[in-house]
Amino acid sequence: MAGYVEKTLATDEKIIHRANFNWTYSFFPVMWFALGVSALALIAFAQFAGGVAYEELQVGWWSAGVAGAAGAMILVNHLIILVTTEIVVTTYRFVYKRGLISRNTQEVSLSKIEEITLRQSVWGRLLGFGQLVLRGTGVGVIELPTLDNPIHLRRIIENARSALRRGGKDSGDDDDND
């Protein structure tokens, strides 16, 4: 199934790069899911391997069930965000699309991007993640979530802008250089 960006490409427009989320973006949702499942596993182990009666563990089962359900809901919500978010650089524009049922898109022509700001903590530098903030004429501010290798994405945007100014002689994609 084609994504939003593929459906909205102009005749001669091509996708140059798709940004990816860093693994750290998923750390806490996966952690909450693992904690919920481990609570269920601990209660099941206590009952079935330890021989403890259900009546003695009834409150534990309910608590672990709530924890498991909450962890699962957090993870499913996060997976929906991961699957339905598109961050794409094309030959003419930058697109940030979110949403499953409702759709929220922020697009800016590459020629209208005025500033790209990088937010990267010490941990972000060590683990290779950060956030980019794009400011453009007529669109205001586009704040991106935590992405994998934001410096590479910034370079791709700058290369695509440069190629557009030169008349589109190259795509600006340098994925093979990292």
N, C-alpha and C positions, 0 to 999 in steps of 0.2 A: 504494500500500500504506500502510495506516495505521500510524503509529508506536506505540510503547509508551504514550505519554501518551493518545493518542486512544482506545486500547483500554481504558484504565482510568478514563476520565472518568465521574463520577457523572451522574445524569440531568440535573440542572440546572447542572452545572459546565461552564465554557467556558474555552478557552485565551485568555489575555490577551496573552502575549508569548513569543516564542522568542528566546533569546539566540544571538548569533553569535560565532564565533571571529574574532579580529582577524587580518589578513593576516600579521602578524609571527609568529603561532603556526605558520604553515606555511613560514616563511622557510628554516630550516635543512634540513628534509626536501627541499624543492625544490632548495636549493643542492647538497646531496649528490648528488641525481639529476642535476643539470646538470653537475657535475664528472665524474661517471661517464660520462655520454653524451659530454661533450667529450673525454675521454680516448679513447674509441672513435673519435670523429670525427677526432681528431688522428692516430691510428695509420692509419685508413683513408685520410686525405689523404696521409700520408707514403708509403703503399704505392701507391695508385692515381694520384695526381697527381704525386708525386715520383719514381715509378718504382723505389722501393726494393723489393728482393725480400722475399718472405714469410719466408724463412729468416733474414734479418737482423732482422726485426721480430717473430719468433715470441714472444719473452719479452714484448715490448710488447703484442702481441695478447692474451696470457694475462692480463697485468696489467690492461689496459684492460677486458677482459671481466669480470674479478673486480670492478673498480671500478664498471662499468656495472651488473652484477647487484646489488652491494651498494646502490648508489644507488636502483635500482628497488625493491628490497625495503624500504628505508627509506621511500620515497615511498608504496608500496602500503600498508604498515602504517599510515602516517600518514593516508592517505585513508580507510582502514577506521575509524580512530578518529573522523575528522571526520563520516563518514556515520552512524555508529552511536551518536553521543553526542547526547543531547537535554537541553537546559537550558530548562525551561519554567516560566512562572508562569501558574497558572490562577486562577479566582475563589476557590478554597479552599486551594490548596497550592502549594508550590514543589517541582519535581521535577528531579533530576539523575540521568540514566540513562546508563550506559556498557555497552559490550559487544556483540559480534556473536553468538558462540555461547553463551557464558555471559553472564548479565545481572547487573549490579550497579546497584542503584538506591538513592538516598538521597532521601527525601521528608520534608517537614515541612509541617504545617498552617501557613498564614499567621499564624494567631493564636498559634502556639507559637514563632515566631521572636522571640528575645530581643535579638539583636545582629547587625548586618551591618557587617563590617570591610572597608575598601578597602585593597588593597596596590597602589600605583601609583608606579613609579619616575619619574625625570625623563624618561626616554625614553618611558615609558608615557603621561605627560601630553602630551608632544609628538606622539606617534603615535596617541594615543587608545585605549590598551589598559591593562588591569590585571586584578587578580584580586579576587574577593569571597570572604569567609569568612563563612558563616552559622552562628550558634550558636542552637540551639533547645532547648526543654524536651523531654527524652526522646529526642533524636536525636543529641546531641553536636555535633560540628563537621562542616560540609560545606564543603570547600575546592574552589573551582571553578578550572578552568584559565584561561589567559589569554583574556580576552573583549574583544570590541569594545565600547567605550563603557560601562564598568562603572558609571559614575555614573548613566547613563540606566536601566540595569537596576535599580539600587538604588532609584531614584525610582519605577519601576513597581511594585516589591515594596512599597514604603511606601504608594503610592497604593492598591494592591489590599488591603493590610492595613486601611487607613483605610476603604475601601468596605465591607469585610467587617464592620468594627465598626459602621458606619452601617446595616447591613442589606442591603448589596449593591445600593444604588441606582445605582451606576455601576461600570464595569469597572476603573477605575484605570489604563486605558491612555492614555498621552499620546504615542504614537509620532509623531504629526504635529507635535509641538512642537519637535522637534530637527532 
